[in-house]
Amino acid sequence: MLIIAGKLYVAPEDRDKYIESHEDLLQRARKQPGCLDLAISADPVEAGRVNMFELWESEEHLAAWREVANAPAPVTEFLGGDIQKYQISSVGPVFD
């Protein structure tokens, strides 16, 4: 299982436009085999921050998605951020 998570920054006035430009991609990704969740969302505290989260069953599922993803053309300049891929070896309830 894989998690891709992090944040990126755009100009605050461009954040909603950036998120809206990915709506079609989000809808298609969530239907893709192996995609357990995918979200691109506005941060409620930092005006120019966009939070990214993807949960995939396997590296193979992610690779297959990337071949057909067809990401939208950039609608704004990125001002920084940090997004990482995490390999997950076990999953369990939050509260034992």
C-alpha positions in Angstrom: 0.0 0.0 0.0 1.2 3.5 -0.8 0.4 7.0 0.5 1.4 10.1 -1.4 0.9 13.1 0.9 2.1 16.6 1.4 1.4 20.2 0.7 2.1 22.7 -2.1 1.8 26.5 -2.1 0.2 28.8 -4.7 -0.8 32.4 -4.5 -3.8 32.6 -2.2 -5.9 34.2 -4.9 -5.1 31.2 -7.2 -5.8 28.4 -4.8 -9.4 27.7 -5.6 -8.7 27.9 -9.3 -5.9 25.3 -8.9 -8.1 22.9 -6.9 -11.0 23.3 -9.4 -8.7 22.6 -12.3 -8.1 19.1 -10.8 -11.8 18.2 -10.3 -12.0 15.9 -13.4 -8.7 14.3 -12.5 -10.0 13.5 -9.0 -13.2 12.0 -10.3 -11.3 9.8 -12.8 -8.7 8.7 -10.3 -11.2 7.6 -7.7 -12.7 5.2 -10.3 -9.2 3.8 -11.2 -8.5 0.3 -10.0 -6.3 0.4 -6.9 -7.2 3.9 -5.9 -8.5 3.8 -2.4 -8.6 7.6 -1.9 -7.4 10.8 -3.5 -7.9 14.4 -2.4 -6.6 17.8 -3.4 -8.0 20.3 -0.9 -7.7 23.8 0.5 -6.0 24.1 3.8 -8.3 25.8 6.4 -5.4 27.7 8.1 -2.9 28.8 5.4 -4.5 30.8 2.5 -2.1 29.6 -0.2 -1.7 26.0 0.9 -3.1 23.0 -1.0 -3.1 19.6 0.8 -2.5 16.5 -1.3 -3.4 12.9 -0.3 -3.4 9.7 -2.4 -3.9 6.1 -1.1 -3.1 3.3 -3.5 -3.3 -0.5 -3.2 0.1 -0.9 -4.9 2.9 0.6 -6.9 1.5 -1.1 -10.0 -1.9 0.5 -9.6 -0.2 3.9 -9.2 2.0 3.4 -12.2 -1.1 2.4 -14.3 -2.9 5.5 -13.2 0.0 7.8 -14.1 0.0 6.4 -17.6 -3.5 7.6 -18.2 -3.9 10.5 -15.7 -3.6 13.3 -18.2 -3.1 16.0 -15.5 -4.5 19.4 -16.3 -2.3 22.2 -17.7 -0.8 24.4 -14.9 -3.1 27.3 -14.0 -0.8 29.0 -11.6 2.8 29.1 -10.4 4.0 26.8 -7.6 5.6 28.7 -4.8 7.0 25.7 -2.9 5.9 22.6 -1.1 6.8 19.1 -0.1 5.0 15.9 -1.3 6.4 12.5 -0.4 5.6 8.8 -1.2 5.3 6.5 1.7 5.4 2.6 1.6 3.0 1.2 4.1 3.7 -2.2 5.6 0.7 -2.5 7.9 -2.7 -0.9 8.6 -4.9 -1.0 11.7 -7.5 0.9 13.7 -6.5 4.3 15.0 -7.7 3.5 18.5 -6.8 0.0 19.7 
